[in-house]
Amino acid sequence: TSQVSANVDAGFSIVSYTSQSSGTATVGHGLSSPPDMVIVKTTGVADSWRTYHSSLGAGFQIFLNTTAAAGATVNQWNNTSPTNSVFSLGTDNAGSYTTIAYCFRSISGYSRVGSYIGNGSTTGPIIYTGFRPRFIMTKPYSIGDNWSIWGVNQSGDDIDQILVPNNDGAQSAIGFGRYDITLSSTGFQLKRTDSQINQNGAAYIFMAIA
């Protein structure tokens, strides 16, 4: 059983629930279609921000609060992909913990959850979203390195600030060239060779919102 606040048209819901005392369980997400990304965090005990991403699949997890690469597990999401109504919890979630989940699904023209392969070039991969993004979040999942979040300034013309959610640093444009991105009407292109966003052959997940 879950308490859900959802905007189905925007593909986003916030879910509150108590995890199962033992074994496995399912949780209602309220989106009417399978979410592409789910971030869960217990509120009463110290624990990681456990993250499901459709490009990784339900047999893997990655943590929003660490630099670690994605790890194989059948115990986080019970090796079961989300459905139109629920996402699954494996035994790693057991313990009767009050938990919040943030659920996202791709909406054409508005949001996109996906993945890309880095090429290690200043003429980096072009990531198609179908819209001009104002929010971009990326994370290498085949190697260990930081998450990156970019916001766009009020005019919508330029990348303005960067945040690294797995550390406590303030948002900053200082030294931002290391994380250079070019926006277009249909997506974004990475322009640096740094392993955080574009190492040759490394695999990355992303979420972008218009």
C-alpha positions as CSV (number, residue, x, y, z in Angstrom):
1,T,0.0,0.0,0.0
2,S,1.3,3.5,-0.9
3,Q,0.3,7.1,-0.7
4,V,0.8,8.7,-4.1
5,S,1.0,12.2,-5.4
6,A,1.2,11.9,-9.2
7,N,1.1,14.1,-12.3
8,V,0.5,11.4,-14.9
9,D,0.7,13.8,-17.9
10,A,4.2,14.9,-16.7
11,G,5.3,11.3,-15.9
12,F,6.2,12.0,-12.3
13,S,5.0,10.7,-8.9
14,I,6.1,10.9,-5.3
15,V,5.3,7.8,-3.3
16,S,5.3,7.1,0.4
17,Y,5.2,3.6,1.8
18,T,6.4,1.3,4.5
19,S,8.7,-1.4,3.2
20,Q,7.9,-5.0,3.8
21,S,9.0,-6.6,7.1
22,S,10.5,-9.5,5.2
23,G,10.6,-11.2,1.8
24,T,9.6,-9.2,-1.3
25,A,6.8,-6.8,-2.1
26,T,5.3,-4.5,-4.8
27,V,4.5,-0.7,-4.4
28,G,1.9,1.3,-6.4
29,H,3.5,4.2,-8.3
30,G,0.4,5.9,-9.7
31,L,1.8,6.6,-13.3
32,S,-0.4,4.3,-15.3
33,S,2.7,3.2,-17.3
34,P,6.0,1.7,-16.1
35,P,8.4,4.2,-14.7
36,D,11.8,4.5,-16.4
37,M,13.6,5.7,-13.3
38,V,12.8,5.2,-9.6
39,I,14.8,6.7,-6.7
40,V,14.0,5.4,-3.2
41,K,15.2,6.6,0.2
42,T,14.3,5.5,3.7
43,T,13.4,8.4,6.0
44,G,13.9,6.8,9.5
45,V,17.3,5.1,9.1
46,A,20.6,6.0,7.3
47,D,20.7,4.3,3.9
48,S,21.7,5.0,0.3
49,W,19.5,6.6,-2.4
50,R,18.8,3.3,-4.3
51,T,18.0,3.9,-8.0
52,Y,16.4,1.9,-10.7
53,H,17.0,2.9,-14.3
54,S,15.3,1.2,-17.3
55,S,18.6,1.2,-19.3
56,L,20.2,-0.9,-16.6
57,G,17.2,-3.1,-16.0
58,A,15.8,-4.6,-12.8
59,G,18.8,-6.8,-12.2
60,F,21.0,-3.8,-11.4
61,Q,21.0,-0.9,-9.1
62,I,23.0,2.3,-8.8
63,F,23.2,4.8,-5.9
64,L,22.5,8.6,-6.3
65,N,24.8,9.3,-3.3
66,T,27.9,7.5,-4.5
67,T,30.3,7.4,-7.4
68,A,30.1,3.6,-7.7
69,A,29.3,1.9,-11.0
70,A,26.1,0.0,-11.4
71,G,26.0,-3.3,-9.5
72,A,24.2,-6.5,-10.3
73,T,21.6,-7.5,-7.8
74,V,18.4,-9.6,-7.7
75,N,17.6,-8.4,-4.1
76,Q,16.9,-4.7,-4.8
77,W,14.1,-4.8,-7.4
78,N,13.4,-8.5,-7.1
79,N,14.8,-8.8,-10.7
80,T,11.4,-7.6,-11.9
81,S,10.7,-4.6,-14.1
82,P,8.0,-2.1,-13.1
83,T,4.5,-2.6,-14.5
84,N,1.8,-0.1,-15.3
85,S,0.8,-0.1,-11.6
86,V,3.7,-1.2,-9.4
87,F,7.4,-1.5,-9.0
88,S,8.9,-4.4,-7.1
89,L,11.1,-4.6,-4.0
90,G,13.5,-7.4,-3.2
91,T,14.8,-8.5,0.1
92,D,17.4,-5.7,0.4
93,N,14.4,-3.4,1.1
94,A,12.9,-5.5,3.9
95,G,12.7,-4.0,7.4
96,S,9.4,-2.1,7.8
97,Y,11.1,1.3,6.9
98,T,9.2,4.4,6.0
99,T,10.4,5.2,2.5
100,I,9.9,7.9,-0.2
101,A,10.1,7.0,-3.9
102,Y,10.5,9.4,-6.8
103,C,9.2,7.8,-10.0
104,F,9.8,9.1,-13.6
105,R,8.7,8.0,-17.0
106,S,9.6,9.4,-20.4
107,I,7.0,11.7,-21.9
108,S,7.3,12.6,-25.6
109,G,8.3,16.2,-26.0
110,Y,8.8,16.8,-22.3
111,S,11.1,14.2,-20.6
112,R,13.4,11.4,-21.6
113,V,15.2,8.7,-19.7
114,G,17.9,6.9,-21.6
115,S,21.6,6.0,-22.0
116,Y,24.6,6.7,-24.3
117,I,28.1,5.5,-24.9
118,G,31.0,8.0,-24.6
119,N,33.5,8.5,-27.4
120,G,36.2,10.4,-25.5
121,S,36.2,13.2,-28.0
122,T,35.5,17.0,-27.8
123,T,33.0,16.2,-30.6
124,G,31.1,14.0,-28.3
125,P,28.0,11.9,-28.7
126,I,24.8,13.7,-29.6
127,I,22.0,12.7,-27.3
128,Y,18.5,12.8,-28.8
129,T,15.7,13.8,-26.4
130,G,13.1,15.2,-28.9
131,F,13.1,18.6,-27.1
132,R,15.4,21.4,-25.9
133,P,16.3,20.3,-22.3
134,R,16.4,22.6,-19.3
135,F,17.5,19.9,-16.8
136,I,20.0,17.2,-17.6
137,M,21.3,14.5,-15.2
138,T,23.9,11.9,-16.2
139,K,25.9,9.2,-14.5
140,P,28.5,6.7,-15.8
141,Y,27.3,3.2,-15.0
142,S,30.1,1.0,-16.4
143,I,32.8,2.9,-14.5
144,G,32.8,4.7,-11.2
145,D,32.6,8.6,-11.3
146,N,30.3,11.4,-10.3
147,W,26.7,12.1,-11.2
148,S,26.3,15.5,-13.0
149,I,23.2,17.8,-13.0
150,W,23.0,20.8,-15.3
151,G,20.5,23.5,-15.1
152,V,19.7,26.1,-17.8
153,N,19.6,29.9,-17.1
154,Q,16.4,31.9,-17.2
155,S,16.7,32.8,-20.9
156,G,17.0,29.1,-21.7
157,D,20.0,29.7,-24.0
158,D,22.9,28.4,-22.0
159,I,23.9,25.9,-19.4
160,D,24.3,27.9,-16.3
161,Q,25.2,25.8,-13.2
162,I,26.3,22.3,-12.3
163,L,25.6,20.2,-9.2
164,V,27.1,16.9,-8.2
165,P,24.4,15.2,-6.1
166,N,26.7,12.5,-4.7
167,N,28.8,15.2,-2.8
168,D,28.0,18.2,-0.7
169,G,29.5,20.9,-2.9
170,A,27.5,24.0,-3.8
171,Q,26.3,24.6,-7.3
172,S,28.9,26.3,-9.3
173,A,29.8,27.6,-12.7
174,I,33.5,28.0,-11.8
175,G,35.6,25.6,-13.9
176,F,32.4,24.6,-15.7
177,G,34.3,24.2,-19.0
178,R,35.2,20.7,-17.8
179,Y,31.6,19.7,-18.2
180,D,30.8,21.5,-21.5
181,I,27.5,20.7,-23.2
182,T,25.8,22.2,-26.3
183,L,22.0,22.3,-26.4
184,S,19.9,22.0,-29.4
185,S,16.1,21.9,-30.2
186,T,16.2,18.1,-30.1
187,G,18.8,17.2,-27.4
188,F,22.3,17.9,-26.2
189,Q,25.9,17.1,-27.2
190,L,28.8,16.5,-24.8
191,K,32.0,18.4,-25.6
192,R,34.5,17.1,-23.1
193,T,36.5,14.0,-22.8
194,D,36.3,13.8,-19.0
195,S,35.3,10.3,-17.6
196,Q,32.5,11.9,-15.6
197,I,30.5,12.5,-18.9
198,N,32.3,11.2,-21.9
199,Q,35.0,8.6,-21.5
200,N,35.7,6.5,-24.7
201,G,33.7,3.3,-24.5
202,A,32.1,4.1,-21.1
203,A,28.3,3.7,-20.7
204,Y,26.2,6.4,-19.1
205,I,22.6,6.8,-18.1
206,F,20.7,10.1,-18.3
207,M,17.4,11.9,-17.5
208,A,16.5,15.1,-19.3
209,I,13.5,17.4,-18.8
210,A,12.3,20.3,-21.0
